[in-house]
């Protein structure tokens, strides 16, 4: 496996490899070995990447952004880092699409779907998966964004980008700049930015919990810890506070 090491702006430590099994697995091992906060591992190809619910994540080599980021902080703040990365990714993707002063069409708006997806319109543009070690006070946030290739029924940023020089590296550079800015904000400011991008709120949703249970209702709020609040359709006095789950946006109240 061939790699190149770079020290990027703002104390980011970026390593790029041609191929690996999983950037999350590799960077987690690096973290246990003492890698500093804001270490980044980017791969042109990932052969054993996984998404939520153990779904495979595979892209054609060199076409998409496949990267993991390591953050060290107090254990009670670790859960904020995936949201920081999500905000930065959404802003970076939107900037490649939008021209100054122009109204953004619905199909080219970049939004977030709780808990881990980037959307372009209603299509999936990217996904995230995080693994943390609270005992050692670090978290690894993995993210994949479709740029030059996307699977069926998904979106690719390159098809709508206004710049012809978009590459995984240029998108990552912009994303790291945004993270550096967002992490300086207060937790409430970060929370508001995330809410502003969250397409899940106000939607009818089906939530599949990790224990196999299914909740159908309206997503009404997100608390400051990033937990989704869903009110059941059958009894609106029943509210669920959901730490993690797989969410499907439903088209209407009949769940078609």
N, C-alpha and C positions, 0 to 999 in steps of 0.2 A: 504494500500500500504506500503510495507516494504522497507526501504532504509538504505543504509550505507553511511557514509561520510568519505572521505579521503582527506588529503592534499598531493598532489603528488609533484613531482619535479618542480623546476622552477616556483614556485608561481601559480601553477594550483590548482584549487579548484574543485575536482571531486566528484559528487554524483551519486550513482548508485541505480536504483530502479528496482524492479521486473517487474512492469507493470505501464503504464500510457497511457493516451489518445494520447498526443502529447508532445514530449520533447521540441519542439519549443514553443508551447503555454505555457508550464510550466515555461521554462527558461525566456521567455519574461516577464511573471508576476514577476518572481524573480528579473529581471533587474529593473522593475519599482519600486520594493520594496527596491532597493539599493544593490543588489548582486554585488560583485566586478568583474572587468574585468578578463577574463580567468576563469570564472566559467564554469563548464561543467556538463551537465546532460546526463547520459547514462541510457538506459532502455533495459532490457532483452526482453520486449514485448511492442509493441506500438499498441493500438487498434484504434486510430483515426488519424494516421499519414497521411499527404497529400504531394503530389508532385506537380510539376508544372501543371497548368491548372486543379487543383483540383483533380488530380489522386490520388487514394488510394495507400498507401505504407504499405505493411503488410508482415511480415516474421514470420516464425515459432519461438516460444519463445526460446531465448538463442543461436540462431544459427548465427545471423548476428550482425554487429555493427550498433546500432541505437543511435545516439548521437547528442546533440546540444551544441554549444560553444558560449559564450558571450564575446564580445569585446567592450571596450569603447575607443573611440579616437575622434579626431576632426571630425566634421560632413563631411568635404570634403574628409576624408580618409576612411570613413566607407565602401565604395565600394571595397576597396582593400582586405578586410578580406576574402570574399568568395574565391578569387583567391589564397590567401595564404593557406587557408585550402585545396583547390583543389590540389595545388602543393604538399603539405605535404602528403595528402592522396595518390596521385599517387606514390610518392617516397616510401612511406611505403609499399604500395601493391607490388611495383616492387621488393623491397628488400626481400619480402617473397617468391618470385618466382625465382630470379636470383642467381646463384652461381658466386663467384668472377672470373672474367676473361672470362666467357663464353659468346658467342654471344647470344643475345636475339632473339628468333624466333618471327616473326610477330604476331603469334597468342597468344604469351605470353607477348607482350608489353602492358604496361598500359599507356593509353593516355587519354586526356580530349576532350570531345565534348562540344563546346560552347552551352549554357552558364553554364550548371549545371550537366553534366554527366561524370562519369568515364567509360572508355571502357577497356575491355580486348580483344585485337584483334578488331573485329568488334562488339562484344557483350557488352551489358550494364553490368557493374560491380557494379555501385552504382549511387546514385543521391543526389543532394543537393537542399535545399530550404532555402532562407534567408529572415528574416524580420527585418526591421530596424526602429529606432526611431531617426531621425536626430535632433529633438528638444532636446532630452535628450542624444544625442551623443553616442548611442550604436547600435549594431547590433547583432542579434542571427543567427548563421549559423548552420543549421541542415544538417546532412549527414547520409546516410544509405549505407553500403557496404555489399554486399553478401559475406559471408564467408562459411557457411556450407549448405546453401540452396539458391536456386535462382528460380524464376519463369521461365516458358517456354520462350525460346529464349533469355535468359540472362546467365551471367557467374557467377560462384562462385569461390572465391579465394582459398578455401580449396582444390579444385580439382587439382590445379596446384602448390600449395605452396610446397617449398622444406622442410619446417619445419613441423613436426607433432604436435608441441606444439602451433600452431596458434589458438588463441581465440579472441573474440572481445576485451577483456581487453589488451592482448599483442599488438594487432594492434593499439589500441588507445594510449597505452604508447609510441609506436614508432612514431605515428602521432604527438603527443604533443611535442616530442623532435624536430621533423622537423619544426613544427610551431615556436617554440622558436628560432630556427636558422634563418628561413626565415624572420621573422618579424624584424630582426636586419639588413637586407639588405636594400639598397636604393630602391626607387620605380622603378627605371629603371632596377635594377638587378632582382627584383621580376617579373617585366613585361617580361623580357627576359626568365626567367625560365618558366613562364606560356606559352609563345610562343613556347618554345622548346617542350612542352608536348601537344600542341594543334593540334589535328588531323583534325580539321575543316578547317584550312587554306589550300588553294589550291584545295579544294573540290567543286564540284557542290552541291548546297544545295537548299532546299526548306524551307523558313522561314515563319512560320505562326505568324503574329503579333497579339498582344492582341486585336486590333480592328477588327480582322477577315480578314484583307488583307493578301495576299500571295505574297511573292517575290521568284522568281527562278533565280539563277545566281551562280556566283563563289565567294566564300569567299576569299578575297584577302589580308585582313589585320585586325589587332585588334589594336585600339588606346590605349593610356596609361590609359584611363578611363575604359577600358574593353568593349568598344563598337565594334561590329563586322561590318566590311565594306564589302558590297556585291555589285558586279558589275552585272548588268542585262545581260542575254544572248542575248536578242533581241536588246539591244542598250548599248554597253559598255561605252558610255559616261555618262550613268545614274548610279550613285553610291548611295547606301543607307547606312546610318550610323545608326545601329540598337542598341538601348539600351537594349531591351528585346524581346524575341520571342522564339518560339518552333522550333528547327532546325532538319531537316531530312537530313542525308547525302545521296546523290543520287549516284547511281552506275556509271552513264555515262551521257553524254550531252543530251541523249534522254529521261532522267528521268524515266528509267525503274525501 
